[in-house]
Amino acid sequence: MNKNIIILTSGLSGSSVVANLISKAGYWTGDSTCKKNDYDTHENCQLVFLNDMLLKHLGYDTAYRSIVRLGKVSEAGHLFDTIDLLPFKQFVSECGQSEPWLWKDPRLWITMPFWIRLLDKENVLVVVVDRSVQQRWISELLRRNIQSFSYCKHYNDAINRLIRQFVADHQLPCCELLFDDLIERPEATLDSVNAFLGCMLTLDDLQGVYNKPLYMKTRGLKHLGLALLIYMKNYWVRLK
């Protein structure tokens, strides 16, 4: 049987597409998954609920969206010794009955130091999903998450450093996947993913979960122009 998969990401990286794609190889994402207005995140609803609990224990349930606090990540591991573990152990046990499973929640970069103490590390693979800074920044602006390019880069770089440090500290097998490569160079990228996971995902699988054109940037010049207009409009409003 294939090992279980944990997707680690800083969010808005195309990780929902990646999770949906990998699930086609037989990975369980939950009895119910969290859905937004325009897409399914493929995040196990119970995992998201329990992560909400952990973040509230940390007092970091909203601030994580705008600032990376290294101390909170360290505190997450210590929660193992201070909170009631029963609901978390029950969830891990339930997942164990549906192996191989796939976890995805953009807040896992904070809570994995807690979860890893409940998991069999020998039965876990990590897929780190990232995206080019320019593409990420455009997407943030189009969602009206107004921020400078510099802020976007530094925030996500800080999270990626924490993810890589976590993977190294626990010596977890890891594959780094750039979403841009998956869309612009799908065949070669799928070959790499299949080799790491031991799967046979195909171009048809990718086209079945991604409803936009392949072999081109997800956000082109038109999107960049619109994003710049949104940024400039909000910049001038703040100056008034």
CYANA upper distance limits for C-alpha pairs under 8 A (distance plus 0.5 A):
  1 MET  CA    100 PRO  CA      7.69
  2 ASN  CA    100 PRO  CA      6.60
  2 ASN  CA    197 LEU  CA      8.03
  2 ASN  CA    198 GLY  CA      7.87
  3 LYS  CA     99 GLU  CA      8.44
  3 LYS  CA    100 PRO  CA      6.46
  3 LYS  CA    123 ASN  CA      5.59
  3 LYS  CA    124 VAL  CA      6.02
  3 LYS  CA    125 LEU  CA      6.92
  4 ASN  CA     27 TYR  CA      8.26
  4 ASN  CA     99 GLU  CA      7.25
  4 ASN  CA    100 PRO  CA      5.33
  4 ASN  CA    101 TRP  CA      5.58
  4 ASN  CA    102 LEU  CA      6.50
  4 ASN  CA    123 ASN  CA      6.61
  4 ASN  CA    124 VAL  CA      5.38
  4 ASN  CA    125 LEU  CA      6.60
  5 ILE  CA    100 PRO  CA      8.12
  5 ILE  CA    101 TRP  CA      6.88
  5 ILE  CA    102 LEU  CA      5.21
  5 ILE  CA    103 TRP  CA      6.87
  5 ILE  CA    124 VAL  CA      6.26
  5 ILE  CA    125 LEU  CA      5.40
  5 ILE  CA    126 VAL  CA      6.24
  5 ILE  CA    127 VAL  CA      7.54
  6 ILE  CA    102 LEU  CA      6.29
  6 ILE  CA    103 TRP  CA      5.35
  6 ILE  CA    104 LYS  CA      6.75
  6 ILE  CA    124 VAL  CA      7.64
  6 ILE  CA    125 LEU  CA      6.82
  6 ILE  CA    126 VAL  CA      5.44
  6 ILE  CA    127 VAL  CA      6.75
  7 ILE  CA     15 SER  CA      8.12
  7 ILE  CA     19 ALA  CA      8.09
  7 ILE  CA    102 LEU  CA      8.00
  7 ILE  CA    103 TRP  CA      6.67
  7 ILE  CA    104 LYS  CA      5.61
  7 ILE  CA    105 ASP  CA      8.08
  7 ILE  CA    126 VAL  CA      6.38
  7 ILE  CA    127 VAL  CA      5.31
  7 ILE  CA    128 VAL  CA      6.28
  7 ILE  CA    129 VAL  CA      7.40
  8 LEU  CA    104 LYS  CA      7.45
  8 LEU  CA    105 ASP  CA      8.03
  8 LEU  CA    106 PRO  CA      7.16
  8 LEU  CA    108 LEU  CA      6.94
  8 LEU  CA    109 TRP  CA      6.87
  8 LEU  CA    126 VAL  CA      7.56
  8 LEU  CA    127 VAL  CA      6.77
  8 LEU  CA    128 VAL  CA      5.33
  8 LEU  CA    129 VAL  CA      6.81
  8 LEU  CA    163 ILE  CA      7.53
  9 THR  CA     13 SER  CA      7.56
  9 THR  CA     15 SER  CA      7.65
  9 THR  CA    105 ASP  CA      8.48
  9 THR  CA    106 PRO  CA      5.99
  9 THR  CA    108 LEU  CA      8.35
  9 THR  CA    109 TRP  CA      7.56
  9 THR  CA    128 VAL  CA      6.36
  9 THR  CA    129 VAL  CA      5.73
  9 THR  CA    130 ASP  CA      6.78
  9 THR  CA    159 ILE  CA      8.50
  9 THR  CA    160 ASN  CA      7.94
  9 THR  CA    163 ILE  CA      8.37
 10 SER  CA    106 PRO  CA      6.05
 10 SER  CA    107 ARG  CA      8.01
 10 SER  CA    109 TRP  CA      7.86
 10 SER  CA    130 ASP  CA      7.94
 10 SER  CA    156 ASN  CA      6.66
 10 SER  CA    159 ILE  CA      6.67
 10 SER  CA    160 ASN  CA      7.58
 11 GLY  CA     15 SER  CA      7.65
 11 GLY  CA    106 PRO  CA      5.63
 12 LEU  CA    136 ARG  CA      7.07
 12 LEU  CA    139 SER  CA      7.87
 12 LEU  CA    140 GLU  CA      8.14
 13 SER  CA    129 VAL  CA      7.03
 13 SER  CA    130 ASP  CA      5.88
 13 SER  CA    131 ARG  CA      5.61
 13 SER  CA    136 ARG  CA      7.26
 13 SER  CA    179 PHE  CA      7.18
 14 GLY  CA     18 VAL  CA      6.99
 14 GLY  CA    129 VAL  CA      8.00
 14 GLY  CA    130 ASP  CA      8.25
 14 GLY  CA    131 ARG  CA      7.93
 14 GLY  CA    179 PHE  CA      6.51
 15 SER  CA     19 ALA  CA      6.46
 15 SER  CA    104 LYS  CA      8.41
 15 SER  CA    129 VAL  CA      6.54
 15 SER  CA    130 ASP  CA      8.44
 15 SER  CA    179 PHE  CA      8.30
 16 SER  CA     20 ASN  CA      6.59
 16 SER  CA     40 ASP  CA      7.74
 16 SER  CA     41 THR  CA      5.45
 16 SER  CA     42 HIS  CA      6.53
 17 VAL  CA     21 LEU  CA      6.54
 17 VAL  CA    209 VAL  CA      6.86
 17 VAL  CA    210 TYR  CA      7.10
 18 VAL  CA     22 ILE  CA      6.63
 18 VAL  CA    129 VAL  CA      8.46
 19 ALA  CA     23 SER  CA      6.56
 19 ALA  CA     42 HIS  CA      6.83
 19 ALA  CA    102 LEU  CA      8.08
 19 ALA  CA    104 LYS  CA      7.63
 20 ASN  CA     24 LYS  CA      7.23
 20 ASN  CA     42 HIS  CA      6.84
 20 ASN  CA    209 VAL  CA      6.97
 21 LEU  CA     25 ALA  CA      8.14
 21 LEU  CA    201 LEU  CA      8.31
 21 LEU  CA    205 ASP  CA      7.02
 21 LEU  CA    206 LEU  CA      6.57
 21 LEU  CA    209 VAL  CA      6.71
 22 ILE  CA     26 GLY  CA      8.11
 22 ILE  CA     27 TYR  CA      7.26
 22 ILE  CA    201 LEU  CA      8.06
 23 SER  CA     27 TYR  CA      4.98
 23 SER  CA     28 TRP  CA      6.93
 23 SER  CA     29 THR  CA      7.50
 23 SER  CA    102 LEU  CA      7.90
 24 LYS  CA    201 LEU  CA      8.05
 24 LYS  CA    205 ASP  CA      7.61
 25 ALA  CA    199 CYS  CA      6.91
 25 ALA  CA    200 MET  CA      7.70
 25 ALA  CA    201 LEU  CA      7.08
 26 GLY  CA    100 PRO  CA      7.89
 27 TYR  CA     99 GLU  CA      7.75
 27 TYR  CA    100 PRO  CA      5.78
 27 TYR  CA    101 TRP  CA      5.43
 27 TYR  CA    102 LEU  CA      6.29
 28 TRP  CA     98 SER  CA      6.95
 28 TRP  CA     99 GLU  CA      7.35
 28 TRP  CA    100 PRO  CA      6.79
 28 TRP  CA    101 TRP  CA      4.86
 28 TRP  CA    102 LEU  CA      6.29
 29 THR  CA     33 THR  CA      7.67
 29 THR  CA     42 HIS  CA      6.85
 29 THR  CA     43 GLU  CA      7.09
 29 THR  CA     44 ASN  CA      6.13
 29 THR  CA    101 TRP  CA      6.49
 29 THR  CA    102 LEU  CA      5.69
 29 THR  CA    103 TRP  CA      6.99
 30 GLY  CA     43 GLU  CA      8.04
 30 GLY  CA     44 ASN  CA      5.26
 30 GLY  CA     45 CYS  CA      7.71
 30 GLY  CA     46 GLN  CA      8.47
 30 GLY  CA     95 CYS  CA      8.46
 30 GLY  CA    101 TRP  CA      8.44
 31 ASP  CA     44 ASN  CA      7.85
 32 SER  CA     44 ASN  CA      6.63
 32 SER  CA     45 CYS  CA      6.35
 33 THR  CA     40 ASP  CA      7.69
 33 THR  CA     41 THR  CA      7.45
 33 THR  CA     42 HIS  CA      5.73
 33 THR  CA     43 GLU  CA      5.52
 33 THR  CA     44 ASN  CA      5.15
 33 THR  CA     45 CYS  CA      5.46
 34 CYS  CA     40 ASP  CA      6.83
 34 CYS  CA     41 THR  CA      6.24
 34 CYS  CA     42 HIS  CA      6.86
 34 CYS  CA     43 GLU  CA      6.02
 34 CYS  CA     44 ASN  CA      7.10
 34 CYS  CA     45 CYS  CA      5.95
 35 LYS  CA     39 TYR  CA      6.53
 35 LYS  CA     40 ASP  CA      4.76
 35 LYS  CA     41 THR  CA      6.14
 35 LYS  CA     42 HIS  CA      8.01
 36 LYS  CA     40 ASP  CA      6.51
 36 LYS  CA     41 THR  CA      7.54
 42 HIS  CA    104 LYS  CA      7.68
 43 GLU  CA     47 LEU  CA      7.88
 43 GLU  CA     48 VAL  CA      7.48
 43 GLU  CA    103 TRP  CA      7.21
 43 GLU  CA    104 LYS  CA      5.71
 43 GLU  CA    105 ASP  CA      6.41
 44 ASN  CA     48 VAL  CA      6.86
 44 ASN  CA    103 TRP  CA      7.35
 44 ASN  CA    104 LYS  CA      7.80
 45 CYS  CA     49 PHE  CA      6.66
 46 GLN  CA     50 LEU  CA      6.65
 46 GLN  CA     91 PHE  CA      8.06
 47 LEU  CA     51 ASN  CA      6.58
 47 LEU  CA     91 PHE  CA      8.28
 47 LEU  CA    103 TRP  CA      8.19
 47 LEU  CA    105 ASP  CA      8.25
 48 VAL  CA     52 ASP  CA      6.67
 48 VAL  CA    105 ASP  CA      7.13
 49 PHE  CA     53 MET  CA      7.04
 50 LEU  CA     54 LEU  CA      6.87
 50 LEU  CA     88 PHE  CA      7.66
 51 ASN  CA     55 LEU  CA      6.63
 51 ASN  CA    107 ARG  CA      7.89
 51 ASN  CA    108 LEU  CA      8.22
 51 ASN  CA    111 THR  CA      7.44
 52 ASP  CA     56 LYS  CA      6.73
 52 ASP  CA     61 ASP  CA      7.37
 53 MET  CA     57 HIS  CA      6.81
 54 LEU  CA     58 LEU  CA      6.84
 54 LEU  CA     76 ALA  CA      7.98
 54 LEU  CA     79 LEU  CA      8.44
 54 LEU  CA    111 THR  CA      7.63
 55 LEU  CA     59 GLY  CA      6.59
 55 LEU  CA     60 TYR  CA      5.67
 55 LEU  CA     61 ASP  CA      5.25
 55 LEU  CA    111 THR  CA      8.22
 56 LYS  CA     60 TYR  CA      6.61
 56 LYS  CA     61 ASP  CA      5.79
 58 LEU  CA     72 LYS  CA      7.08
 58 LEU  CA     75 GLU  CA      7.64
 58 LEU  CA     76 ALA  CA      7.48
 60 TYR  CA     64 TYR  CA      6.47
 60 TYR  CA     72 LYS  CA      7.81
 63 ALA  CA     67 ILE  CA      6.59
 64 TYR  CA     68 VAL  CA      6.48
 64 TYR  CA     69 ARG  CA      7.99
 66 SER  CA    155 TYR  CA      8.22
 67 ILE  CA    155 TYR  CA      7.51
 68 VAL  CA    155 TYR  CA      7.35
 68 VAL  CA    158 ALA  CA      7.41
 68 VAL  CA    159 ILE  CA      7.57
 69 ARG  CA     73 VAL  CA      7.59
 70 LEU  CA     74 SER  CA      7.17
 71 GLY  CA     75 GLU  CA      6.65
 72 LYS  CA     76 ALA  CA      6.68
 72 LYS  CA    110 ILE  CA      7.75
 73 VAL  CA     77 GLY  CA      7.68
 73 VAL  CA    109 TRP  CA      8.29
 73 VAL  CA    110 ILE  CA      5.48
 73 VAL  CA    111 THR  CA      7.32
 73 VAL  CA    113 PRO  CA      7.64
 74 SER  CA     78 HIS  CA      7.56
 74 SER  CA    113 PRO  CA      7.81
 75 GLU  CA     79 LEU  CA      7.00
 76 ALA  CA     80 PHE  CA      8.16
 76 ALA  CA    110 ILE  CA      7.37
 76 ALA  CA    111 THR  CA      6.15
 76 ALA  CA    112 MET  CA      8.22
 76 ALA  CA    113 PRO  CA      6.43
 76 ALA  CA    114 PHE  CA      5.92
 77 GLY  CA    111 THR  CA      7.97
 77 GLY  CA    112 MET  CA      8.20
 77 GLY  CA    113 PRO  CA      4.97
 77 GLY  CA    114 PHE  CA      4.74
 77 GLY  CA    115 TRP  CA      8.44
 77 GLY  CA    117 ARG  CA      8.50
 78 HIS  CA     82 THR  CA      7.51
 78 HIS  CA    114 PHE  CA      7.65
 79 LEU  CA     83 ILE  CA      6.39
 79 LEU  CA    114 PHE  CA      7.14
 80 PHE  CA     85 LEU  CA      7.60
 80 PHE  CA    114 PHE  CA      6.43
 80 PHE  CA    117 ARG  CA      8.07
 85 LEU  CA     89 LYS  CA      6.52
 86 LEU  CA     90 GLN  CA      6.56
 87 PRO  CA     91 PHE  CA      6.70
 88 PHE  CA     92 VAL  CA      6.83
 89 LYS  CA     93 SER  CA      6.62
 89 LYS  CA    118 LEU  CA      7.48
 90 GLN  CA     94 GLU  CA      6.63
 91 PHE  CA     95 CYS  CA      6.70
 92 VAL  CA     96 GLY  CA      6.68
 92 VAL  CA    118 LEU  CA      7.86
 92 VAL  CA    119 LEU  CA      7.99
 93 SER  CA     97 GLN  CA      7.21
 94 GLU  CA     98 SER  CA      7.62
 95 CYS  CA     99 GLU  CA      7.02
 95 CYS  CA    101 TRP  CA      7.05
 96 GLY  CA    100 PRO  CA      8.28
 96 GLY  CA    101 TRP  CA      8.24
104 LYS  CA    108 LEU  CA      8.06
107 ARG  CA    111 THR  CA      7.20
108 LEU  CA    112 MET  CA      5.79
109 TRP  CA    159 ILE  CA      7.50
109 TRP  CA    162 LEU  CA      7.57
109 TRP  CA    163 ILE  CA      6.45
111 THR  CA    115 TRP  CA      7.01
112 MET  CA    116 ILE  CA      6.20
113 PRO  CA    117 ARG  CA      7.64
113 PRO  CA    166 PHE  CA      8.13
114 PHE  CA    118 LEU  CA      8.07
115 TRP  CA    119 LEU  CA      7.11
116 ILE  CA    120 ASP  CA      8.22
116 ILE  CA    121 LYS  CA      7.69
120 ASP  CA    124 VAL  CA      7.46
121 LYS  CA    170 HIS  CA      8.45
121 LYS  CA    172 LEU  CA      7.60
124 VAL  CA    172 LEU  CA      7.80
124 VAL  CA    173 PRO  CA      8.13
125 LEU  CA    172 LEU  CA      7.07
125 LEU  CA    173 PRO  CA      5.85
125 LEU  CA    174 CYS  CA      6.58
125 LEU  CA    197 LEU  CA      8.48
126 VAL  CA    167 VAL  CA      8.35
126 VAL  CA    172 LEU  CA      7.31
126 VAL  CA    173 PRO  CA      6.65
126 VAL  CA    174 CYS  CA      5.15
126 VAL  CA    175 CYS  CA      6.89
127 VAL  CA    174 CYS  CA      6.23
127 VAL  CA    175 CYS  CA      5.40
127 VAL  CA    176 GLU  CA      6.42
127 VAL  CA    177 LEU  CA      7.41
128 VAL  CA    163 ILE  CA      8.46
128 VAL  CA    174 CYS  CA      7.66
128 VAL  CA    175 CYS  CA      6.65
128 VAL  CA    176 GLU  CA      5.19
128 VAL  CA    177 LEU  CA      6.42
129 VAL  CA    176 GLU  CA      6.67
129 VAL  CA    177 LEU  CA      5.42
129 VAL  CA    178 LEU  CA      6.42
129 VAL  CA    179 PHE  CA      7.18
130 ASP  CA    176 GLU  CA      8.09
130 ASP  CA    177 LEU  CA      6.78
130 ASP  CA    178 LEU  CA      5.42
130 ASP  CA    179 PHE  CA      6.60
131 ARG  CA    135 GLN  CA      7.32
131 ARG  CA    136 ARG  CA      6.80
131 ARG  CA    178 LEU  CA      5.84
131 ARG  CA    179 PHE  CA      5.79
131 ARG  CA    180 ASP  CA      6.61
132 SER  CA    136 ARG  CA      6.71
132 SER  CA    178 LEU  CA      7.98
132 SER  CA    179 PHE  CA      8.47
132 SER  CA    180 ASP  CA      7.34
133 VAL  CA    137 TRP  CA      6.46
133 VAL  CA    149 PHE  CA      8.45
133 VAL  CA    152 CYS  CA      7.83
133 VAL  CA    153 LYS  CA      6.54
134 GLN  CA    138 ILE  CA      6.73
134 GLN  CA    149 PHE  CA      8.25
135 GLN  CA    139 SER  CA      6.79
135 GLN  CA    218 THR  CA      8.08
135 GLN  CA    219 ARG  CA      6.70
136 ARG  CA    140 GLU  CA      6.68
136 ARG  CA    152 CYS  CA      8.39
137 TRP  CA    141 LEU  CA      6.79
137 TRP  CA    147 GLN  CA      8.48
137 TRP  CA    149 PHE  CA      6.73
137 TRP  CA    152 CYS  CA      6.77
138 ILE  CA    142 LEU  CA      6.66
138 ILE  CA    219 ARG  CA      7.74
138 ILE  CA    223 HIS  CA      7.49
138 ILE  CA    224 LEU  CA      6.56
138 ILE  CA    227 ALA  CA      6.10
139 SER  CA    143 ARG  CA      6.75
139 SER  CA    219 ARG  CA      8.26
139 SER  CA    227 ALA  CA      8.44
140 GLU  CA    144 ARG  CA      6.93
140 GLU  CA    145 ASN  CA      5.55
140 GLU  CA    146 ILE  CA      7.44
140 GLU  CA    147 GLN  CA      8.24
141 LEU  CA    145 ASN  CA      5.66
141 LEU  CA    146 ILE  CA      5.94
141 LEU  CA    147 GLN  CA      7.73
141 LEU  CA    227 ALA  CA      5.95
141 LEU  CA    230 ILE  CA      7.27
141 LEU  CA    231 TYR  CA      7.33
142 LEU  CA    223 HIS  CA      8.46
142 LEU  CA    226 LEU  CA      8.11
142 LEU  CA    227 ALA  CA      6.27
142 LEU  CA    230 ILE  CA      8.07
144 ARG  CA    230 ILE  CA      8.15
146 ILE  CA    231 TYR  CA      6.96
146 ILE  CA    234 ASN  CA      7.99
147 GLN  CA    151 TYR  CA      6.89
147 GLN  CA    152 CYS  CA      7.08
147 GLN  CA    231 TYR  CA      8.15
148 SER  CA    152 CYS  CA      6.76
149 PHE  CA    153 LYS  CA      6.69
150 SER  CA    154 HIS  CA      6.67
151 TYR  CA    155 TYR  CA      6.45
152 CYS  CA    156 ASN  CA      6.77
153 LYS  CA    157 ASP  CA      6.41
154 HIS  CA    158 ALA  CA      6.58
155 TYR  CA    159 ILE  CA      7.10
156 ASN  CA    160 ASN  CA      6.64
157 ASP  CA    161 ARG  CA      6.69
158 ALA  CA    162 LEU  CA      6.97
159 ILE  CA    163 ILE  CA      6.74
160 ASN  CA    164 ARG  CA      6.67
161 ARG  CA    165 GLN  CA      6.59
162 LEU  CA    166 PHE  CA      6.61
163 ILE  CA    167 VAL  CA      6.76
164 ARG  CA    168 ALA  CA      6.64
165 GLN  CA    169 ASP  CA      6.47
166 PHE  CA    170 HIS  CA      6.80
167 VAL  CA    171 GLN  CA      6.27
167 VAL  CA    172 LEU  CA      5.80
167 VAL  CA    173 PRO  CA      8.24
167 VAL  CA    174 CYS  CA      7.76
168 ALA  CA    172 LEU  CA      7.24
175 CYS  CA    193 VAL  CA      8.03
175 CYS  CA    196 PHE  CA      7.38
177 LEU  CA    181 ASP  CA      8.17
177 LEU  CA    182 LEU  CA      8.18
177 LEU  CA    193 VAL  CA      8.47
178 LEU  CA    182 LEU  CA      7.20
179 PHE  CA    183 ILE  CA      6.96
180 ASP  CA    184 GLU  CA      6.39
180 ASP  CA    185 ARG  CA      8.38
180 ASP  CA    217 LYS  CA      7.42
180 ASP  CA    218 THR  CA      8.14
181 ASP  CA    185 ARG  CA      5.55
181 ASP  CA    186 PRO  CA      7.04
181 ASP  CA    189 THR  CA      6.86
182 LEU  CA    186 PRO  CA      5.06
182 LEU  CA    187 GLU  CA      8.39
182 LEU  CA    189 THR  CA      5.92
182 LEU  CA    190 LEU  CA      7.56
183 ILE  CA    214 LEU  CA      5.73
183 ILE  CA    215 TYR  CA      6.41
183 ILE  CA    216 MET  CA      7.36
183 ILE  CA    217 LYS  CA      7.79
183 ILE  CA    218 THR  CA      8.05
184 GLU  CA    214 LEU  CA      6.41
184 GLU  CA    215 TYR  CA      4.40
184 GLU  CA    216 MET  CA      5.58
184 GLU  CA    217 LYS  CA      6.91
185 ARG  CA    189 THR  CA      6.79
185 ARG  CA    215 TYR  CA      6.57
186 PRO  CA    190 LEU  CA      6.37
186 PRO  CA    203 LEU  CA      7.67
186 PRO  CA    214 LEU  CA      8.06
186 PRO  CA    215 TYR  CA      7.89
187 GLU  CA    191 ASP  CA      6.75
187 GLU  CA    203 LEU  CA      7.34
188 ALA  CA    192 SER  CA      6.98
189 THR  CA    193 VAL  CA      6.80
190 LEU  CA    194 ASN  CA      6.46
190 LEU  CA    201 LEU  CA      7.26
190 LEU  CA    202 THR  CA      7.57
190 LEU  CA    203 LEU  CA      8.23
191 ASP  CA    195 ALA  CA      6.61
192 SER  CA    196 PHE  CA      6.84
193 VAL  CA    197 LEU  CA      6.60
193 VAL  CA    199 CYS  CA      8.32
194 ASN  CA    198 GLY  CA      5.79
194 ASN  CA    199 CYS  CA      5.17
194 ASN  CA    200 MET  CA      6.23
194 ASN  CA    201 LEU  CA      6.92
195 ALA  CA    199 CYS  CA      7.53
201 LEU  CA    205 ASP  CA      6.70
201 LEU  CA    206 LEU  CA      8.28
202 THR  CA    206 LEU  CA      7.08
203 LEU  CA    207 GLN  CA      6.67
204 ASP  CA    208 GLY  CA      6.54
205 ASP  CA    209 VAL  CA      7.16
206 LEU  CA    210 TYR  CA      6.52
207 GLN  CA    211 ASN  CA      7.08
212 LYS  CA    218 THR  CA      8.22
213 PRO  CA    218 THR  CA      8.47
219 ARG  CA    223 HIS  CA      6.01
219 ARG  CA    224 LEU  CA      7.48
220 GLY  CA    224 LEU  CA      6.76
221 LEU  CA    225 GLY  CA      6.54
222 LYS  CA    226 LEU  CA      6.83
223 HIS  CA    227 ALA  CA      6.54
224 LEU  CA    228 LEU  CA      6.65
225 GLY  CA    229 LEU  CA      6.82
226 LEU  CA    230 ILE  CA      6.77
227 ALA  CA    231 TYR  CA      6.68
228 LEU  CA    232 MET  CA      6.51
229 LEU  CA    233 LYS  CA      6.48
230 ILE  CA    234 ASN  CA      6.80
231 TYR  CA    235 TYR  CA      6.52
232 MET  CA    236 TRP  CA      6.64
233 LYS  CA    237 VAL  CA      6.75
234 ASN  CA    238 ARG  CA      6.75
235 TYR  CA    239 LEU  CA      7.03
236 TRP  CA    240 LYS  CA      7.09
